[in-house]
Amino acid sequence: MTAQRTVDAAEVEKFSRISAEWWDPKGPFRPLHRLNPVRLTYIKDRAAAHFSRDPRSVSPFKGLTAVDIGCGGGLVAEPLARLGAKVTAVDADPVAIEAARLHAGERAVDVGYEVGTSDELAEAGRTFDLVLALEIIEHVADRDAFLATLSALVAPGGLLVLSTLNRTLKSLALGVGMAEYVLRWVDPGTHDWRKFVKPSELARGIRRIGFEVADVTGLVFDPLRNEFRLSDSDVAVNYFLTARRAI
């Protein structure tokens, strides 16, 4: 396995052009800022249940190690560290990592940011209790290879959490057409609909790496409330998938 097996250099370059703006809630990453509270709630609840922790406590993840693959500017890594986890956050884009380090330093949040890839972590034999791959699998060069490296990173008894976009006509209309060309939430061309992943496809990939699906939950935008929320039934556009090693 080479260090660049799962990295799509064109995708890294695409995001690198705007990486200095990661922490601007009105900038090019504003959709992630808007959905961040909801995805953090999902991660906290699923991880707390898996590791038998109280999600209402101040530091429910104290003593746990976590890695955020494709961390960008650290929108998830920082809050996870505040919840008590020892966080490693990795991205192939050095501009994003610099923005993440600067923001964490200003707020005295301890996150281990690294310029690198999941392949490199796996090759080094590093493992973590909680492995996150959020909004990244639709941007990698080789989906199966990426899942294989993620499986190698999950420590015994650990948990894997992914989020991505479903490949449906609804996601083409809303996740690409509306978000990129009408609302301009992200720049046109940010996503390639052909690389979106159906839950059934992701589940098959999860089983191939020796894991089992523990949960699939949708993420939907409520235009009446102008906010994102979790959905037990609607996975047509965005969704989360939690997996654990099969026994």
Backbone as numpy.savetxt, mean C-alpha at the origin, in Angstrom:
# Nx Ny Nz CAx CAy CAz Cx Cy Cz
16.99 -14.33 -8.27 16.14 -13.14 -8.27 17.02 -11.90 -8.27
16.83 -11.01 -9.24 17.61 -9.78 -9.26 16.87 -8.67 -8.54
17.62 -7.65 -8.13 17.03 -6.58 -7.33 16.00 -5.79 -8.10
16.04 -5.82 -9.43 15.12 -5.02 -10.22 14.01 -5.84 -10.87
13.82 -7.06 -10.43 12.88 -7.95 -11.11 11.45 -7.41 -11.12
11.04 -6.79 -10.03 9.65 -6.34 -9.95 9.48 -4.85 -10.22
10.57 -4.13 -10.41 10.48 -2.68 -10.56 10.26 -2.28 -12.01
9.26 -1.43 -12.22 9.01 -0.84 -13.53 9.61 0.55 -13.50
10.74 0.74 -14.16 11.47 2.01 -14.11 10.63 3.17 -14.61
9.78 2.93 -15.60 8.94 4.00 -16.13 7.93 4.46 -15.09
7.42 3.53 -14.29 6.47 3.89 -13.24 7.17 4.70 -12.15
8.38 4.30 -11.79 9.14 5.04 -10.78 9.39 6.47 -11.25
9.79 6.61 -12.51 10.06 7.94 -13.07 8.80 8.80 -13.10
7.68 8.17 -13.40 6.41 8.91 -13.47 6.09 9.58 -12.14
6.25 8.84 -11.04 5.93 9.39 -9.73 7.05 10.27 -9.18
8.29 10.01 -9.61 9.42 10.79 -9.13 9.28 12.27 -9.50
8.64 12.54 -10.62 8.49 13.93 -11.08 7.67 14.78 -10.12
6.83 14.13 -9.30 5.96 14.89 -8.38 6.20 14.51 -6.92
7.26 13.77 -6.65 7.48 13.22 -5.31 7.74 14.27 -4.25
8.26 15.44 -4.64 8.52 16.48 -3.65 7.21 17.01 -3.03
6.08 16.68 -3.65 4.79 17.20 -3.21 3.98 16.18 -2.41
4.61 15.14 -1.92 3.88 14.07 -1.23 3.01 14.57 -0.09
3.49 15.53 0.69 2.77 15.95 1.89 1.89 17.18 1.68
1.68 17.56 0.45 0.77 18.67 0.14 -0.63 18.10 -0.04
-1.56 18.34 0.92 -2.90 17.75 0.83 -3.72 18.26 -0.35
-3.27 19.34 -0.99 -3.97 19.87 -2.15 -3.18 19.63 -3.43
-2.08 18.88 -3.32 -1.22 18.61 -4.46 -1.63 17.37 -5.22
-0.70 16.81 -6.01 -1.02 15.67 -6.86 -1.36 14.39 -6.11
-1.02 14.33 -4.81 -1.34 13.13 -4.03 -2.56 13.34 -3.13
-3.37 14.34 -3.43 -4.53 14.64 -2.58 -5.52 13.48 -2.46
-5.70 12.62 -3.50 -6.60 11.48 -3.29 -6.11 10.56 -2.18
-4.78 10.36 -2.07 -4.25 9.51 -1.01 -4.45 10.16 0.36
-4.33 11.47 0.43 -4.58 12.16 1.69 -6.04 11.98 2.11
-6.93 12.01 1.15 -8.36 11.90 1.46 -8.74 10.50 1.90
-8.13 9.49 1.30 -8.49 8.12 1.66 -7.63 7.55 2.78
-6.58 8.29 3.17 -5.64 7.76 4.14 -6.27 7.39 5.48
-7.15 8.21 6.06 -7.77 7.82 7.33 -8.52 6.50 7.25
-9.18 6.25 6.11 -9.95 5.02 5.96 -9.03 3.82 5.82
-7.97 3.95 5.03 -7.08 2.80 4.88 -6.31 2.52 6.17
-5.99 3.56 6.93 -5.33 3.34 8.22 -6.27 2.62 9.18
-7.54 2.96 9.15 -8.52 2.26 9.98 -8.58 0.79 9.61
-8.59 0.50 8.30 -8.63 -0.89 7.86 -7.39 -1.64 8.33
-6.21 -1.07 8.12 -4.97 -1.73 8.51 -4.95 -1.97 10.02
-5.31 -0.95 10.78 -5.27 -1.07 12.24 -6.23 -2.15 12.73
-7.43 -2.18 12.19 -8.42 -3.16 12.64 -8.02 -4.58 12.26
-7.54 -4.78 11.04 -7.17 -6.13 10.61 -5.94 -6.62 11.37
-4.95 -5.74 11.54 -3.73 -6.14 12.25 -4.01 -6.37 13.73
-4.84 -5.52 14.33 -5.16 -5.69 15.74 -5.87 -7.02 15.97
-6.78 -7.37 15.08 -7.49 -8.64 15.21 -6.52 -9.82 15.05
-5.63 -9.73 14.08 -4.71 -10.83 13.81 -3.72 -11.03 14.94
-3.20 -9.94 15.49 -2.18 -10.03 16.53 -2.75 -9.92 17.94
-4.08 -9.97 18.04 -4.77 -9.91 19.34 -4.38 -8.66 20.12
-4.48 -7.52 19.48 -4.19 -6.24 20.10 -5.47 -5.41 20.22
-5.49 -4.48 21.14 -6.63 -3.59 21.32 -6.45 -2.37 20.42
-7.27 -2.22 19.36 -7.09 -1.11 18.44 -7.35 0.25 19.07
-7.98 0.27 20.24 -8.29 1.54 20.92 -7.14 2.02 21.80
-6.13 1.18 22.00 -5.01 1.57 22.86 -4.12 2.60 22.14
-3.28 3.29 22.90 -2.42 4.33 22.34 -1.38 3.73 21.40
-0.80 2.60 21.78 0.24 1.95 20.98 -0.08 0.48 20.76
-1.10 0.20 19.95 -1.53 -1.20 19.79 -0.50 -2.09 19.12
0.46 -1.50 18.40 1.42 -2.32 17.66 2.82 -2.30 18.26
2.91 -1.92 19.53 4.20 -1.92 20.21 4.79 -3.33 20.20
6.05 -3.44 19.78 6.71 -4.74 19.73 6.61 -5.43 18.38
5.80 -4.89 17.46 5.65 -5.48 16.13 6.55 -4.75 15.13
7.04 -5.50 14.17 7.79 -4.89 13.07 6.90 -4.81 11.84
7.07 -3.74 11.07 6.24 -3.56 9.88 7.10 -3.01 8.75
6.72 -3.33 7.51 7.38 -2.77 6.35 6.31 -2.26 5.39
6.54 -1.06 4.87 5.64 -0.45 3.89 6.39 -0.41 2.56
5.99 -1.29 1.64 6.65 -1.40 0.34 6.04 -0.37 -0.61
6.88 0.42 -1.26 6.37 1.48 -2.11 5.74 2.57 -1.26
6.47 2.99 -0.23 5.92 3.87 0.81 5.67 5.28 0.35
6.25 5.69 -0.79 6.09 7.07 -1.22 6.64 8.02 -0.17
5.84 9.05 0.15 6.28 10.05 1.11 6.04 9.69 2.55
5.50 8.49 2.81 5.33 8.04 4.19 3.97 8.31 4.80
2.94 8.44 3.97 1.60 8.75 4.47 1.05 7.66 5.39
1.47 6.43 5.18 1.05 5.32 6.04 2.13 4.99 7.06
3.39 5.07 6.66 4.49 4.70 7.54 4.53 5.53 8.82
4.33 6.83 8.70 4.38 7.70 9.89 3.29 7.35 10.90
2.02 7.29 10.50 0.98 6.92 11.47 1.19 5.54 12.07
1.71 4.60 11.28 1.97 3.25 11.78 3.02 3.28 12.88
4.03 4.12 12.69 5.07 4.26 13.73 4.46 4.87 14.99
3.55 5.81 14.83 2.92 6.43 15.99 2.06 5.43 16.77
1.62 4.38 16.08 0.84 3.34 16.74 1.73 2.33 17.45
3.03 2.54 17.40 3.95 1.72 18.18 4.80 0.75 17.41
4.52 0.55 16.12 5.29 -0.41 15.34 6.68 0.11 15.03
7.63 -0.80 14.90 8.96 -0.45 14.40 8.88 -0.56 12.88
8.87 0.57 12.19 8.53 0.62 10.77 9.75 0.81 9.89
9.85 -0.05 8.88 10.77 0.13 7.77 9.92 0.51 6.56
10.32 1.55 5.85 9.54 2.02 4.70 10.47 2.15 3.50
10.09 1.50 2.40 10.99 1.36 1.26 10.32 1.86 -0.02
11.09 2.58 -0.82 10.60 3.02 -2.13 11.78 3.10 -3.08
11.53 2.79 -4.34 12.59 2.85 -5.34 12.89 4.28 -5.78
12.04 5.22 -5.38 12.20 6.62 -5.77 12.94 7.40 -4.68
14.18 7.81 -4.92 14.95 8.53 -3.90 14.34 9.89 -3.55
13.62 10.51 -4.48 13.01 11.81 -4.21 11.89 11.65 -3.18
11.10 10.58 -3.32 10.04 10.31 -2.36 10.61 10.02 -0.98
11.68 9.25 -0.93 12.30 8.91 0.36 12.86 10.16 1.03
13.44 11.06 0.26 13.97 12.30 0.83 12.83 13.13 1.42
11.69 13.20 0.70 10.54 13.94 1.21 10.00 13.29 2.48
10.01 11.96 2.50 9.53 11.23 3.67 10.42 11.46 4.88
11.73 11.37 4.67 12.68 11.58 5.77 12.57 13.00 6.33
12.42 13.97 5.45 12.32 15.37 5.88 11.07 15.57 6.74
9.95 15.04 6.29 8.69 15.21 7.02 8.75 14.50 8.37
9.26 13.28 8.39 9.35 12.53 9.65 10.30 13.21 10.62
11.40 13.76 10.10 12.36 14.45 10.96 11.77 15.70 11.59
10.97 16.42 10.82 10.34 17.64 11.34 9.36 17.33 12.46
8.79 16.13 12.42 7.78 15.76 13.41 8.30 14.73 14.42
9.58 14.46 14.37 10.23 13.55 15.32 9.56 12.18 15.36
9.24 11.66 14.17 8.66 10.32 14.05 9.76 9.37 13.58
9.94 8.27 14.29 11.02 7.33 14.00 10.57 6.29 12.97
10.97 6.49 11.72 10.69 5.55 10.64 12.00 5.26 9.92
12.26 3.99 9.65 13.47 3.62 8.92 13.23 3.65 7.43
13.46 4.81 6.82 13.25 4.96 5.38 14.47 4.47 4.61
14.21 3.74 3.52 15.29 3.20 2.69 14.94 3.32 1.22
15.90 3.73 0.42 15.74 3.66 -1.02 16.04 2.23 -1.43
15.07 1.55 -2.00 15.28 0.14 -2.34 14.00 -0.50 -2.84
14.01 -1.82 -2.88 12.89 -2.59 -3.41 12.57 -3.77 -2.50
11.42 -4.34 -2.72 11.04 -5.54 -1.97 11.98 -6.69 -2.30
12.47 -6.74 -3.53 13.41 -7.80 -3.92 14.67 -7.76 -3.07
15.18 -6.56 -2.87 16.42 -6.41 -2.10 16.22 -6.80 -0.65
15.07 -6.44 -0.08 14.79 -6.84 1.29 14.71 -8.37 1.41
14.03 -8.98 0.44 13.89 -10.44 0.47 15.24 -11.13 0.30
16.06 -10.60 -0.59 17.39 -11.19 -0.82 18.26 -11.09 0.43
18.02 -10.06 1.23 18.79 -9.87 2.47 18.23 -10.72 3.62
17.15 -11.43 3.36 16.57 -12.31 4.38 15.80 -11.59 5.47
15.38 -10.37 5.21 14.67 -9.60 6.23 13.19 -10.00 6.27
12.63 -10.08 7.46 11.21 -10.43 7.61 10.55 -9.47 8.60
9.22 -9.39 8.50 8.45 -8.43 9.29 7.12 -9.06 9.70
6.61 -8.60 10.83 5.31 -9.11 11.28 4.18 -8.64 10.37
4.25 -7.40 9.93 3.20 -6.81 9.09 3.83 -6.28 7.82
3.36 -6.77 6.68 3.88 -6.35 5.38 2.76 -5.64 4.62
3.02 -4.40 4.22 2.04 -3.60 3.50 2.51 -3.35 2.08
1.59 -3.51 1.12 1.85 -3.17 -0.28 0.59 -2.47 -0.79
0.56 -1.16 -0.62 -0.65 -0.37 -0.86 -0.53 0.44 -2.15
-1.50 0.24 -3.03 -1.53 0.95 -4.31 -0.22 0.83 -5.07
0.33 -0.36 -5.09 1.60 -0.55 -5.79 1.59 -1.72 -6.75
0.80 -2.76 -6.47 0.88 -3.95 -7.31 0.45 -3.66 -8.75
-0.38 -2.64 -8.95 -0.80 -2.28 -10.31 0.30 -1.49 -11.04
1.42 -1.24 -10.39 2.51 -0.50 -11.01 3.78 -1.34 -11.19
3.79 -2.59 -10.73 5.03 -3.38 -10.80 5.20 -4.03 -12.16
6.42 -4.47 -12.44 6.73 -5.07 -13.73 6.26 -6.52 -13.83
6.29 -7.24 -12.71 5.95 -8.67 -12.71 5.14 -8.96 -11.44
3.84 -9.12 -11.59 2.96 -9.28 -10.43 3.28 -10.54 -9.63
3.47 -11.66 -10.30 3.74 -12.91 -9.58 5.07 -12.84 -8.83
6.09 -12.26 -9.47 7.39 -12.12 -8.81 7.27 -11.20 -7.60
6.47 -10.15 -7.73 6.27 -9.22 -6.62 5.61 -9.92 -5.44
4.58 -10.71 -5.70 3.91 -11.45 -4.63 4.88 -12.43 -3.97
5.74 -13.03 -4.77 6.71 -13.98 -4.21 7.66 -13.28 -3.24
8.11 -12.07 -3.60 9.00 -11.35 -2.69 8.26 -10.92 -1.43
6.98 -10.55 -1.57 6.20 -10.17 -0.39 6.07 -11.35 0.57
5.84 -12.54 0.01 5.68 -13.73 0.86 6.95 -14.00 1.65
8.10 -13.75 1.01 9.37 -13.98 1.70 9.59 -12.99 2.84
8.93 -11.84 2.78 9.12 -10.81 3.80 8.24 -11.02 5.03
7.21 -11.86 4.92 6.28 -12.06 6.03 6.87 -13.05 7.03
7.08 -12.61 8.26 7.60 -13.48 9.30 6.58 -14.54 9.68
6.99 -15.65 10.27 6.04 -16.67 10.73 4.97 -16.03 11.62
3.72 -16.33 11.31 2.62 -15.76 12.07 2.27 -14.34 11.69
2.89 -13.84 10.62 2.69 -12.46 10.21 1.48 -12.26 9.31
1.31 -11.02 8.86 0.14 -10.63 8.09 0.58 -9.80 6.88
-0.12 -10.00 5.76 0.14 -9.28 4.53 -1.12 -8.50 4.14
-0.98 -7.20 3.91 -2.11 -6.36 3.52 -1.79 -5.65 2.22
-2.67 -5.79 1.24 -2.52 -5.12 -0.05 -3.76 -4.28 -0.34
-3.57 -3.25 -1.16 -4.71 -2.53 -1.71 -4.41 -2.21 -3.16
-5.45 -2.21 -3.98 -5.25 -1.98 -5.40 -6.59 -1.62 -6.04
-6.59 -1.56 -7.37 -7.81 -1.25 -8.13 -8.25 -2.46 -8.92
-9.55 -2.68 -8.92 -10.15 -3.78 -9.67 -10.22 -3.41 -11.16
-10.09 -4.39 -12.01 -10.17 -4.16 -13.46 -11.61 -4.40 -13.94
-12.42 -3.37 -13.82 -13.81 -3.43 -14.22 -14.14 -2.20 -15.07
-15.29 -2.23 -15.72 -15.72 -1.06 -16.48 -15.96 0.12 -15.54
-16.43 -0.17 -14.33 -16.66 0.89 -13.35 -15.35 1.56 -12.95
-14.30 0.76 -12.77 -13.00 1.35 -12.41 -12.41 2.13 -13.58
-12.69 1.69 -14.79 -12.23 2.43 -15.97 -12.91 3.80 -16.02
-14.21 3.80 -15.72 -14.97 5.05 -15.76 -14.62 5.97 -14.60
-14.53 5.40 -13.38 -14.33 6.23 -12.19 -12.86 6.36 -11.81
-12.15 5.23 -11.76 -10.76 5.25 -11.31 -9.81 5.90 -12.30
-10.17 5.87 -13.59 -9.33 6.49 -14.61 -10.04 7.71 -15.20
-11.18 7.50 -15.84 -11.87 8.60 -16.52 -12.23 9.76 -15.60
-12.96 9.47 -14.53 -13.41 10.53 -13.64 -12.24 11.12 -12.83
-11.45 10.23 -12.21 -10.39 10.69 -11.31 -9.28 11.43 -12.05
-8.93 10.97 -13.26 -7.80 11.56 -13.97 -8.19 12.68 -14.94
-9.34 12.51 -15.62 -9.65 13.45 -16.70 -10.77 14.43 -16.39
-11.60 14.13 -15.39 -12.70 15.03 -15.05 -12.38 15.79 -13.76
-12.19 15.03 -12.65 -11.91 15.67 -11.37 -10.46 16.12 -11.25
-9.57 15.53 -12.08 -8.15 15.85 -12.04 -7.54 15.60 -10.66
-8.02 14.52 -10.00 -7.44 14.15 -8.71 -5.98 13.74 -8.88
-5.69 13.08 -9.98 -4.31 12.70 -10.32 -4.08 13.05 -11.78
-2.81 13.11 -12.17 -2.49 13.48 -13.54 -2.97 12.41 -14.53
-3.46 12.84 -15.69 -3.83 11.86 -16.72 -2.66 10.96 -17.05
-2.93 9.67 -17.17 -1.90 8.70 -17.46 -1.26 8.08 -16.24
-1.72 8.48 -15.03 -1.16 7.92 -13.80 -1.36 6.41 -13.74
-2.53 5.96 -14.17 -2.85 4.53 -14.09 -3.04 3.92 -15.48
-2.66 2.67 -15.59 -2.90 1.86 -16.78 -3.97 0.84 -16.41
-5.18 1.04 -16.89 -6.31 0.17 -16.51 -6.03 -1.30 -16.79
-5.23 -1.57 -17.80 -4.93 -2.96 -18.15 -4.14 -3.67 -17.06
-3.48 -2.90 -16.18 -2.68 -3.48 -15.10 -3.46 -3.58 -13.79
-4.72 -3.14 -13.78 -5.54 -3.30 -12.59 -5.77 -4.79 -12.35
-6.04 -5.17 -11.11 -6.06 -6.58 -10.72 -7.42 -6.96 -10.13
-8.05 -7.93 -10.72 -9.31 -8.43 -10.17 -9.05 -9.17 -8.85
-9.98 -9.10 -7.89 -9.78 -9.82 -6.63 -9.54 -11.31 -6.83
-10.22 -11.90 -7.81 -10.03 -13.34 -8.07 -8.61 -13.63 -8.55
-8.04 -12.72 -9.35 -6.67 -12.88 -9.84 -5.67 -12.73 -8.69
-5.92 -11.74 -7.85 -5.02 -11.53 -6.71 -5.11 -12.70 -5.74
-6.31 -13.21 -5.53 -6.48 -14.35 -4.64 -5.74 -15.58 -5.16
-5.78 -15.81 -6.48 -5.04 -16.94 -7.06 -3.55 -16.76 -6.84
-3.07 -15.53 -7.03 -1.66 -15.26 -6.79 -1.27 -15.47 -5.34
-2.17 -15.08 -4.44 -1.93 -15.27 -3.01 -1.82 -16.76 -2.67
-2.70 -17.56 -3.25 -2.66 -19.00 -2.98 -1.38 -19.63 -3.54
-0.91 -19.13 -4.68 0.30 -19.69 -5.28 1.53 -19.48 -4.40
1.53 -18.43 -3.59 2.69 -18.18 -2.73 2.52 -18.82 -1.35
1.49 -19.66 -1.20 1.31 -20.38 0.05 0.57 -19.61 1.12
-0.20 -18.60 0.70 -1.01 -17.82 1.64 -2.48 -18.09 1.41
-3.31 -17.67 2.35 -4.75 -17.75 2.20 -5.35 -16.37 2.44
-6.43 -16.10 1.74 -7.09 -14.81 1.87 -7.92 -14.79 3.16
-7.65 -13.80 4.00 -8.38 -13.66 5.26 -9.52 -12.65 5.14
-9.39 -11.70 4.22 -10.42 -10.67 4.09 -10.27 -9.92 2.77
-11.40 -9.55 2.19 -11.44 -8.63 1.05 -12.50 -7.58 1.36
-12.12 -6.32 1.35 -13.03 -5.23 1.66 -12.89 -4.12 0.63
-14.01 -3.60 0.19 -13.98 -2.55 -0.81 -13.74 -1.17 -0.21
-13.26 -0.27 -1.04 -13.08 1.13 -0.67 -13.85 1.95 -1.69
-14.85 2.69 -1.25 -15.71 3.43 -2.17 -15.74 4.91 -1.82
-16.00 5.72 -2.82 -16.14 7.16 -2.60 -17.62 7.50 -2.54
-18.01 8.16 -1.46 -19.40 8.58 -1.27 -19.52 10.04 -1.69
-20.09 10.32 -2.87 -20.15 11.71 -3.35 -21.06 12.59 -2.52
-22.06 12.02 -1.85 -22.97 12.81 -1.03 -22.25 13.35 0.21
-21.40 12.51 0.80 -20.64 12.94 1.97 -19.25 13.45 1.61
-18.90 13.28 0.33 -17.60 13.74 -0.17 -16.46 13.10 0.62
-16.56 11.78 0.82 -15.54 11.08 1.59 -15.47 9.62 1.16
-14.35 8.98 1.49 -14.20 7.55 1.23 -14.70 6.76 2.43
-15.16 5.54 2.18 -15.58 4.65 3.25 -15.34 3.21 2.81
-15.29 2.32 3.81 -15.12 0.89 3.54 -16.46 0.28 3.16
-16.42 -0.77 2.36 -17.64 -1.47 1.94 -17.42 -2.97 1.98
-18.37 -3.68 2.57 -18.28 -5.14 2.61 -18.69 -5.77 1.29
-19.33 -5.00 0.41 -19.89 -5.60 -0.80 -19.38 -5.00 -2.11
-18.97 -3.75 -2.10 -18.59 -3.08 -3.33 -17.07 -3.04 -3.49
-16.54 -3.93 -4.33 -15.10 -3.96 -4.61 -14.84 -3.62 -6.08
-15.79 -2.96 -6.71 -15.73 -2.74 -8.16 -14.63 -1.77 -8.57
-14.21 -0.87 -7.68 -13.16 0.09 -8.03 -11.90 -0.16 -7.20
-11.93 0.17 -5.93 -10.78 -0.04 -5.04 -11.10 -1.12 -4.01
-10.07 -1.85 -3.58 -10.30 -2.85 -2.53 -9.01 -3.17 -1.79
-9.18 -3.68 -0.58 -8.10 -4.19 0.26 -8.19 -5.71 0.28
-7.03 -6.34 0.42 -6.98 -7.80 0.60 -5.96 -8.10 1.70
-6.40 -8.84 2.70 -5.53 -9.27 3.80 -5.29 -10.76 3.67
-4.04 -11.18 3.84 -3.69 -12.59 3.68 -2.73 -13.04 4.78
-2.77 -14.32 5.09 -1.87 -14.92 6.07 -1.36 -16.23 5.50
-0.26 -16.69 6.03 0.32 -17.92 5.53 -0.60 -19.08 5.80
-0.84 -19.91 4.78 -1.71 -21.06 4.94 -1.06 -22.08 5.87
-1.87 -22.67 6.71 -1.35 -23.66 7.67 -1.30 -25.04 7.03
